[in-house]
Amino acid sequence: MNALLFGFLTFEFIFRLVIEIRQMRFSGKFSSTAILHLIPLVNNCIPMRDLRAAALPETPFIKAHETAHLKMRHQTLRSGIRISGFGILFFTLIYAWNYSGATLLLSILLFHLILSFLQVLWNAVCWFQEYEADAAAFKVIGKAGTEKSLAALIQKEIPKQTLYALLYQEHPPATRRLEKIKTRKR
């Protein structure tokens, strides 16, 4: 188990290193959190800065988008998934530590690998919900208003590659959201 776990950790470290280098080339600047993203467990706890500015102005699109989240009960679903995910993680850690004979360090590293995998799945679910709320807002305010609001978001957002964003963000990049909207018909 030790060799397999350390093999996965080595793969994860190299993978995250490549992703960080690609992101720095893509955005054209060094991120102070890049080093922290390479450290197991720490990389699961570092929040991402999504926007260059503190907040966006309240637009009809944002209001309709947030209303759609409420109507679709996205927050309730997210809470249920979080509770289930932490339950799975907790019992995995307890099992690994108590019943498999793994040391505390190995159990924590296993916890980290599972948490990293669940984080990507979590972000994918959140992305789906964001696209769903975008589609609902699109129906309310139309294509022109939606595209204008997402274009403004693109200007405020720190550019990120899709894979990088999937690893670290609950919201898809605004460029992807705009692409999805442009292919929609009312």
Secondary structure as GFF3:
##gff-version 3
##sequence-region A 1 186
A	DSSP	alpha_helix	2	27	.	.	.	ID=ss1
A	DSSP	three_ten_helix	36	38	.	.	.	ID=ss2
A	DSSP	three_ten_helix	42	44	.	.	.	ID=ss3
A	DSSP	alpha_helix	60	71	.	.	.	ID=ss4
A	DSSP	alpha_helix	74	98	.	.	.	ID=ss5
A	DSSP	alpha_helix	104	156	.	.	.	ID=ss6
A	DSSP	alpha_helix	162	168	.	.	.	ID=ss7
A	DSSP	alpha_helix	174	182	.	.	.	ID=ss8
###
